[in-house]
Amino acid sequence: MTLTIKKKQVADDFIITGNKTESYLKFYKNIKNRETAAAAASRLFCYPRNERLY
């Protein structure tokens, strides 16, 4: 899985804010539900091939 521009932006913002959900919501404007954003952010950061995000 390669990182898209948005996924990289979420990861970079997470480093600054420390909040995965808020970072996800900032760049994925189409997501309105916080629970959906939290689940999607969790999947993004837990994906084994995204080890470089940490």
N, C-alpha and C positions, 0 to 999 in steps of 0.2 A: 504494500500500500504506500503510495507516494503521498506526500503532504501537498495539499492544494494551498493556494495562497491564503484562503480563509482559515484553514486549519493551522497554518503557520502563524497567522495573526492572532488566533485564539491562544496558541501556545505562548507566544511572546507577551501577550497581554496578561496571561495567567502568571507569568514570572513577576510582572509588576504588581498586580492586584492580589494574587494569592487566592482568587475566587474563580473556579472553573465555570460555574453557571453564569456569573455575570460576564465573564469573558466571552463565553459562547453566545449569549444574548446580544452582546455588542456588535458582533460581526454577522450573525445570522438573524437578520431583522424579520424574516418570515416566521420565526418561532415566537409564539405569543405566550405559551404555557410554560411556566417556570419548571414544572416537573418534567416536561418533555425536554427542555433545555438541559436540565441536570442529568437526565439519562443519556442524552446525546454526548454531553461533555465527558461523562464518565466513560462511555464507550471510546471516545477519542483518546483519552489519556490512558486507558487500560489496554489498548491494542498492543500486543507484544512487539510488533514491528515499529512502533513509535517510541522506542527506547530513547531516541535522541531528544524527545520532548522534555525529559527530566534533567 
